[in-house]
Amino acid sequence: KRVEVLREASPSLRRLGVFVNPPDPFSKSLVEQVRATTTKVAISVEVIPALDLDQAMRDAAASRVEGLVVQPSLPQRPIAERLLRARLPGVSGERSFIEAGGLLSVNSSALERYRAIALYIDRILKGAKPADLPVQAPTKFELVINLRTARPLGLTPPPALLGRASELID
């Protein structure tokens, strides 16, 4: 979803960077998901370890990426600030990314996650074995678009994308 909305917001995107947190075990699955999405739309992907943010930004510039997917386990605020200075659109799954000047945030609904957690806790307290409980994938997602960031990037999100947004920051 994150790659799709970034592509909608920045239709000329052809080179995508993925800032990953190498110690995070979810890094590999994030990269696999991004690659699976980008092969369908002819976007090349550059995986950039982002433990040293200044080096990661230099690597992104050297790779001439035109947008970035930011792994949620990375420090969102400093990355969003650096992307804004570099005039690069980015997307993450964290609200703090948007609040610091990131362009897009796509994540499962917090309310839905909290309800699911409460239901699991309720079932466990009533005697259910955690191993017997089904794994549930999120079904509702929240899209937040930072229009204050879109303007200096020279981007005008299309009406269809704006219409799907849960929230617009202006």
Secondary structure, 3 states (H helix, E strand, C coil): CHHHHHHHHCCCCCEEEEEECCCCCCHHHHHHHHHHHHHCCCCEEEEEECCCHHHHHHHHHHCCCCEEEECCCCCHHHHHHHHHHHCCCEEECCHHHHHCCCCEEEEECHHHHHHHHHHHHHHHHCCCCHHHCCCCCCCCEEEEEEHHHHCCCCCCCCHHHHHHCCEEEC
